[in-house]
């Protein structure tokens, strides 16, 4: 496997798992007012908020790398969209 394919695969995996972590931590933070659910989460609100923040930063960074690695496809999509206007 070429090194570019390895980087693309790693970027996609990191992006996916950081997205999942952001979704789950955001849901926990949203539902923290529900005592019945939140009492089963073994982490404090501050830790969950930190996890959410850092996962968001990782997701943002990996999104930039993902768009850069797929720039040809993104430009082709944009040309197709702008060409129809």
N, C-alpha and C positions, 0 to 999 in steps of 0.2 A: 504494500500500500504506500502511495506517495506521501510525502510529508504534508502537502497541502490538504490531502484528504483526511489525514489524521487530525490536523488543526481544525478543519471544518467539522469533523465528527465530535471532537472534544468541545468545541464551541457550542454546538447544538445541544449536546448533553448537559453542559453547564447551564446554558440558557433555559432548558426545560426544567431541570431540577431547582434552579433558583426561582423560576416562575411558580412551581409547585409550592416551594417553601414560602414564597410571598403570599400565595393564595391561602394556605393553611394558617399562617401566622396572622394574616389580616382578618380571616374569619374568626379566629380566637379573640383577637382584639375587639372585633365588632360585637361579639356575643359575650364579652366579659361581664356585662351587666346581668346576664343570666347566671345567677349563683348556682343553679342546679347543674349547668354544664361546666362552668369554670372551676368548680371544686374538684373536678377530675383531671384538670391540667396540672401537672406537677411543677410548672414553672411560674415564676412571678410575672406580673404584667410588665415590669421593666425589662426582664430578660426577653419576653416575647416581642416587645417593641424593638429591642436591639436586634434580635434575629430578623425581624421584618425589615428594619432599616438596612442592615448589611446585605440581606438577600436582594433587596431592591437595588443597591449599588452594584452588586455582582451582576444582576440581570441587566442593568443599564449598560455596564461595560461590555458584557458579552453580546448585547444587542448591537452595539456599535461595531464590534469585531465581526459579527455575523453579517451585518449589512455591507461592511467593507469586503469581506470574502465573497459575497454574492452581488457585487456591484454591477457586473455585466447584466445579470438577470433583472436587477432593480432598474437599471437604465433602459433596458428593453421594455419593461412594463410601463415605465414613465413615457417613453416615446410612443407606445401604442395608445396610451390614455390621452396624451396631448395631441396626437395625430387625429383623434376622433373629434376633438373640440372644434 
